[in-house]
């Protein structure tokens, strides 16, 4: 496995959010992590990428325990992270945003310039907008820019937090298709964190997190239309249930 997360516990200050998250991602896989809002999905990605510390358990990447390794060292190992909210720098141009990740490449700016044209072909709505401020782009275009910038660094595994959030279904479908294209053409491995159950259509395996714990693992195609997914979201009596749009993949 390229990524192994064992019994991960973490949180913020004295507030514990994760109580035992377990995730595995194999080379070349697309793996999804589903769960309602506030169950710890974003916190799990932050702990895996080193933004917050691991309290207990372990994160292993390509056979190496990451321990207290800082985020920039993890990025250089090939662990990419597109955070919730996209994280583009609104006042910088599209081209400047793309160039920010070039320093993580082993072949530097020369390699970046070689690959930039290929990335712009994949993310065609960005063509002709290189000099525009990133903040002037539509939500879908900003998400494409965030993905393209992350791919500039040539990650072995790209973790994407809520790629579909706030976007129209047609744009979400385009982004999911891009994930499939990138896996097929470049062999990119993905860990996609979503409330949108539509991610099942593009992922090989899926996990469900509830209450800071991994409560379900399954092949994605076995969860489509399955009451196992509904039950894992709903949990025990008294737990907060997801909205119908979370279960069907619709937008709020």
C-alpha positions as CSV (number, residue, x, y, z in Angstrom):
1,X,0.0,0.0,0.0
2,X,1.2,3.5,-0.8
3,X,-0.6,5.0,2.2
4,X,-1.5,3.3,5.5
5,X,-3.3,5.1,8.3
6,X,-3.6,3.1,11.5
7,X,-5.8,4.0,14.5
8,X,-5.3,7.7,13.9
9,X,-6.3,10.0,16.7
10,X,-5.9,13.8,16.5
11,X,-7.7,17.1,17.1
12,X,-7.2,20.8,18.0
13,X,-5.8,21.9,21.3
14,X,-7.6,19.9,23.9
15,X,-10.5,19.0,21.6
16,X,-10.2,15.5,20.2
17,X,-11.8,15.0,16.8
18,X,-10.4,11.7,15.6
19,X,-10.8,8.5,17.7
20,X,-9.6,5.8,15.4
21,X,-9.4,6.4,11.6
22,X,-8.0,3.7,9.4
23,X,-7.5,4.2,5.7
24,X,-5.3,2.4,3.1
25,X,-4.6,3.6,-0.5
26,X,-2.8,1.4,-3.1
27,X,-0.7,2.7,-5.9
28,X,-2.9,3.8,-8.8
29,X,-6.1,3.6,-6.8
30,X,-8.9,6.2,-6.5
31,X,-10.2,5.9,-2.9
32,X,-13.0,7.9,-1.5
33,X,-13.8,8.9,2.1
34,X,-17.5,9.7,2.8
35,X,-19.2,11.2,5.8
36,X,-21.6,13.9,6.9
37,X,-20.4,17.4,7.8
38,X,-18.3,17.6,11.0
39,X,-17.4,13.9,11.4
40,X,-13.6,14.4,11.1
41,X,-12.9,14.0,7.3
42,X,-11.0,17.2,7.0
43,X,-9.2,16.7,10.2
44,X,-8.0,13.3,9.0
45,X,-6.5,14.8,5.9
46,X,-4.8,17.6,7.9
47,X,-3.3,14.9,10.2
48,X,-2.1,12.8,7.2
49,X,-0.5,15.8,5.5
50,X,1.1,17.0,8.8
51,X,-0.8,20.3,9.2
52,X,-1.9,19.1,12.7
53,X,0.0,16.5,14.8
54,X,-0.9,12.8,15.2
55,X,-1.8,12.1,18.8
56,X,-1.9,8.4,18.5
57,X,-1.7,5.8,15.8
58,X,0.5,6.1,12.7
59,X,0.6,7.5,9.1
60,X,2.8,5.4,6.8
61,X,3.6,6.6,3.3
62,X,5.5,4.4,0.8
63,X,6.7,2.2,3.7
64,X,8.0,5.1,5.8
65,X,6.4,6.2,9.1
66,X,5.9,10.0,8.8
67,X,5.9,10.6,12.6
68,X,6.3,14.4,13.2
69,X,7.6,15.1,9.7
70,X,6.4,18.6,8.7
71,X,4.0,19.2,5.8
72,X,6.7,20.5,3.3
73,X,8.8,17.3,3.8
74,X,5.7,15.2,3.3
75,X,5.0,17.1,0.1
76,X,8.5,16.4,-1.2
77,X,7.9,12.7,-0.6
78,X,5.0,13.0,-3.0
79,X,2.0,13.5,-0.7
80,X,-0.2,16.2,-2.2
81,X,-3.1,17.9,-0.5
82,X,-5.8,20.2,-2.0
83,X,-7.5,21.6,1.1
84,X,-11.2,22.4,1.7
85,X,-12.0,25.8,0.1
86,X,-9.5,25.2,-2.7
87,X,-6.7,27.3,-1.2
88,X,-5.8,29.3,-4.4
89,X,-4.2,32.7,-3.8
90,X,-6.9,35.1,-5.1
91,X,-4.7,38.1,-5.7
92,X,-2.1,36.2,-7.7
93,X,-2.6,35.3,-11.4
94,X,-3.5,31.8,-12.6
95,X,0.1,31.5,-13.9
96,X,1.6,32.6,-10.6
97,X,-0.5,30.1,-8.7
98,X,0.6,27.3,-10.9
99,X,4.2,28.3,-10.5
100,X,4.1,28.1,-6.7
101,X,4.4,24.3,-6.8
102,X,7.3,24.2,-9.3
103,X,9.9,24.3,-6.5
104,X,8.7,20.9,-5.3
105,X,9.7,19.3,-8.5
106,X,13.0,17.5,-8.8
107,X,13.5,19.0,-12.3
108,X,12.5,22.5,-11.2
109,X,11.2,25.2,-13.5
110,X,12.4,23.5,-16.7
111,X,10.2,20.5,-15.9
112,X,7.3,22.8,-14.9
113,X,7.4,24.6,-18.3
114,X,7.4,21.3,-20.1
115,X,4.4,20.0,-18.2
116,X,2.4,23.2,-18.0
117,X,1.0,22.8,-21.6
118,X,-0.2,19.3,-20.8
119,X,-1.9,20.4,-17.7
120,X,-3.6,23.3,-19.5
121,X,-4.9,20.9,-22.1
122,X,-6.4,18.8,-19.3
123,X,-7.8,21.8,-17.6
124,X,-8.9,23.6,-20.8
125,X,-11.1,26.2,-19.1
126,X,-7.9,27.8,-17.7
127,X,-6.5,28.4,-21.1
128,X,-6.4,32.0,-22.0
129,X,-6.8,33.0,-18.3
130,X,-3.1,32.7,-17.2
131,X,-2.9,36.5,-16.5
132,X,-6.2,36.8,-14.8
133,X,-6.4,37.0,-11.0
134,X,-7.3,33.6,-9.5
135,X,-10.1,35.3,-7.5
136,X,-11.8,36.3,-10.6
137,X,-12.4,32.7,-11.8
138,X,-15.6,30.8,-11.3
139,X,-15.8,28.3,-8.4
140,X,-15.3,25.4,-10.8
141,X,-12.3,27.1,-12.5
142,X,-10.7,27.8,-9.1
143,X,-11.1,24.1,-8.2
144,X,-9.4,23.2,-11.5
145,X,-6.6,25.6,-10.7
146,X,-6.2,24.1,-7.3
147,X,-5.9,20.6,-8.8
148,X,-3.6,21.7,-11.6
149,X,-1.3,23.5,-9.1
150,X,-1.2,20.4,-6.9
151,X,-0.3,18.2,-10.0
152,X,2.5,20.6,-10.9
153,X,4.4,19.1,-7.9
154,X,4.0,15.6,-9.4
155,X,2.5,14.0,-6.3
156,X,2.4,10.2,-6.0
157,X,-0.8,10.6,-4.0
158,X,-3.2,13.6,-4.2
159,X,-5.7,14.1,-1.4
160,X,-8.6,16.4,-2.3
161,X,-11.0,17.7,0.3
162,X,-14.6,18.3,-0.8
163,X,-13.8,18.8,-4.5
164,X,-17.5,19.1,-5.3
165,X,-18.5,21.5,-2.6
166,X,-20.8,24.4,-3.8
167,X,-20.4,23.5,-7.4
168,X,-23.2,22.8,-10.0
169,X,-23.6,19.1,-10.8
170,X,-22.4,19.5,-14.4
171,X,-19.1,21.0,-13.1
172,X,-18.8,18.2,-10.5
173,X,-19.2,15.6,-13.2
174,X,-16.4,17.3,-15.2
175,X,-14.1,17.2,-12.2
176,X,-14.8,13.6,-11.5
177,X,-14.1,12.8,-15.2
178,X,-10.7,14.7,-14.8
179,X,-9.8,12.4,-11.9
180,X,-10.5,9.4,-14.1
181,X,-8.4,10.9,-16.9
182,X,-5.5,11.7,-14.6
183,X,-5.5,8.2,-13.2
184,X,-5.6,6.6,-16.7
185,X,-3.1,8.9,-18.3
186,X,-0.6,9.7,-15.6
187,X,-1.2,7.0,-13.0
188,X,-2.1,9.5,-10.3
189,X,-3.3,8.0,-7.1
190,X,-6.2,9.9,-5.4
191,X,-7.8,10.1,-1.9
192,X,-11.1,12.0,-2.3
193,X,-12.9,13.2,0.7
194,X,-16.6,14.0,0.0
195,X,-20.1,14.4,1.3
196,X,-21.2,13.8,-2.3
197,X,-22.0,10.1,-2.8
198,X,-21.5,10.6,-6.6
199,X,-17.8,10.0,-5.9
200,X,-18.6,6.3,-5.7
201,X,-18.8,6.2,-9.5
202,X,-15.1,7.2,-9.9
203,X,-13.5,5.5,-6.9
204,X,-12.3,1.9,-6.5
205,X,-12.9,1.6,-2.8
206,X,-14.6,3.7,-0.2
207,X,-14.5,4.4,3.5
208,X,-17.1,6.0,5.7
209,X,-16.2,8.1,8.8
210,X,-18.7,8.8,11.5
211,X,-17.9,10.3,14.9
212,X,-14.2,10.5,14.2
213,X,-13.9,6.8,13.4
214,X,-13.8,4.6,10.3
215,X,-17.1,2.7,10.4
216,X,-17.2,1.1,6.9
217,X,-14.9,0.0,4.2
218,X,-16.1,-1.5,0.9
219,X,-15.7,-1.6,-2.8
220,X,-17.3,1.5,-4.2
221,X,-19.5,-0.2,-6.7
222,X,-21.0,-2.4,-3.9
223,X,-22.2,0.8,-2.1
224,X,-24.0,2.4,-4.9
225,X,-27.7,2.2,-4.0
226,X,-26.9,0.1,-0.9
227,X,-28.5,0.6,2.5
228,X,-25.1,-0.1,4.0
229,X,-24.1,3.4,3.1
230,X,-27.3,4.9,4.5
231,X,-26.8,2.9,7.8
232,X,-23.2,4.0,8.1
233,X,-24.2,7.6,7.7
234,X,-27.2,7.4,10.1
235,X,-25.4,5.5,12.9
236,X,-27.1,4.9,16.2
237,X,-30.2,6.6,17.5
238,X,-29.4,10.1,18.6
239,X,-26.7,10.6,16.0
240,X,-27.2,13.5,13.6
241,X,-28.4,12.1,10.2
242,X,-27.1,13.4,6.9
243,X,-29.4,15.4,4.7
244,X,-31.0,13.8,1.6
245,X,-28.7,15.7,-0.7
246,X,-25.6,14.3,1.1
247,X,-26.8,10.7,0.5
248,X,-27.9,11.3,-3.1
249,X,-25.0,13.4,-4.2
250,X,-27.0,16.5,-4.9
251,X,-26.0,20.0,-4.2
252,X,-27.5,22.0,-1.2
